[in-house]
Amino acid sequence: MKTRIEHIRLVTPDGIFGNASVLLEGNVIAGVSTDGTVLSADTVVDGENRYLSAGFIDIHLHGGGGHDFMDGTEEAFIGALENHMRHGTTSCVPTTLCCENEELAETFAACRKVRDSEKAARLPEILGMHMEGPYIAPEMAGAQDPDYIRTPENEDWDAICALAGGDLKIWTVAPELPGAIEMCRRLKDKGIIFSAGHSAARYTDVTAAIDAGYTMATHLYSGMSTIIRENGYRVPGLLEGSLLHDEICVEVIADGLHLPISLLQLIYKTKGRDRMVLITDAMRGAGMPDGGYLLGSLKKGQMVQVFDGIAHMPDGISFAGSVATTDRLVRVMVKDAGLPLTDVIKMLTVNPALELGIADRKGKVAPGYDADLVLFDDNINIHGVWRGGLQVV
Ligand SMILES: [Zn+2]
């Protein structure tokens, strides 16, 4: 059974191709036409001259649709994933906050159950889990619960890896903590990506982290050190180290509120289109009306307030995560920051696929690639989502 999506403007990092069509067969892309050649198919979908791109990959999100992945239930995973899928996310890396290992165990177990269920074919693909903590700098905790912050001890991270059973893909660890560099050296060869974040690292800590194998920085600008003065001399922090070094790919919360448009433009100017990954960092309130929501699990979360398009901590001066969805990230970067659509789509497709080591099957609209696709209009409203060849939205 072959399906052709025709009359589309195909968006790729190399350009936008008008009157293109894409052929899906089974769960993969079987053909792409940008020169008017007709790809024969059993069924045809009219794209109505909208944009079609590879599906969006979100590597840092905590929940949505009223659910947090740390609720630790299949219902929570399914609810949050469905919410983000409606906005263009076709694969993702669900993310945890600092917590006890028992809560992690429940979350990893729920993740496995959902991923192995029949329902999984109609949900964004879970590409593994992202652990944001618990090895972070207390002074950079942000909205994280300080009770669960600790330093990396061999027995503890061994135990967490055992709980994860190979599903741990990204680990946000403050590299300046004692034991962090050793931990990175030991675990990066097991396929875990180390991301520097919630960190008070000084510049020398950043270069040591890069030497050890860190390749990412977690939500650039948020929860990280910047320049301080020691005896009059300026000492750069994690922010400057991340901007300077090409080895580091930076996560950017592009909801338009965590960072002003000028900083989004500055990151683009310094890191360029190849070393940025857009993330939602969405919490439970994403895709929901304004109101009070628990940040973290139902059992141990803290109540925060969602209004004006963002979640606020009770102190009223800091943010408690975003309520963004991936379509909004594209809208902000294109409409407000004025960046090329081709580059912005790259930051949500090819770039995260490359970081995760799955760029041979995800992130591109090309024959043989997973048929994960998003159809959207000029205002980046989603009109169709395909996941593994199935139209799910
Ligand atoms: Zn987060």
Boltz pocket constraint, residues with backbone or C-beta under 6 A from the ligand:
constraints:
  - pocket:
      binder: B
      contacts: [[A, 60], [A, 62], [A, 95], [A, 96], [A, 132], [A, 281]]
      max_distance: 6.0
